Amino acid sequence: MMTHARAHARGLCVACYDRALRDGTLIDFELKRLTHNEVMGEVEILSRKGEGFTSGQIADRLNIHPVTLDRHLKRSRNV
């Protein structure tokens, strides 16, 4: 199961993030963020009838926290 390390920072797990922070090499790891359009495009693909992924499974596949996915879904409904 995914630990949502990405929600921690820069796509690193907690141990790697802490080590990079101590070593001063955190700057070497680029920020990884999906745009709203990228997230919604993936949601559209993964939620097609044939795939049948739940929102929790979609969040895991996108490597984002389920709350973040919920925010994207609410945002798309309000647009």
N, C-alpha and C positions, 0 to 999 in steps of 0.2 A: 504494500500500500504506500502511496505517496505521502511524504511528510511535509509537503508544501514548503520546501526549502526556499523556493523562489520568493515566497512572501517574506522570507528573512532578509535577503538582499543578494542581488547580482547572480542569482541562479546557483549559489553555493549552499552546501549543507552547513549546518551550524558549526561543526568542527573546522571545516575549511575556511569559513568566513572568519571565525575567531583567529585562526592561524594567520590568515592574510592581514587581518587587522593588526595583530601583534608584530608581524614582520614588516609592516608598512608597504605591502604589495597589493593591497586592496584596489588601488588605483589602476592596476594592470588588468583587472577584470571589468569588462564593459557592462554597463547597465543593460538589463534585458527586460524590455517591456513590450507588451503587445498593444497595438492601437485598438481602439473600440471597433473599427471596421474589421481588423484581423480576427478579433475574438468573435464577432458576430458572423463572419464568414465561416469560421470553424464550427460554430454552434449550428449554423444552417446545414452544413455537411453532416455533422455527427448526429443531429437530431432527426434526420430523414427517417421515414417510416421503416425502411429496411434495416437501418442500423439500430435504432431504438435505445440509444444511450440515455441514461438519466442525467440530470444536471450535475450530480456528484461525480459521475463517471466522466462527463465532459470536462469538468474542472480538473480532474486528475490528468486527463489526456492533454490538456492545455498547460498543465503545470502551474495552475493558479489556485488560489484559495476559493472555496465555494462561495464565500461572501462576495468576493470580487466578481465572480460570474453573475451572481444575483444582481449586483449593481449594474453590470453591463446590460442584463436583460431588462431591468426596470428602465434604464436610460433609453433603450431602443423602443420600448412601448410608449414612452412619453414624447418621442421625437415626432 
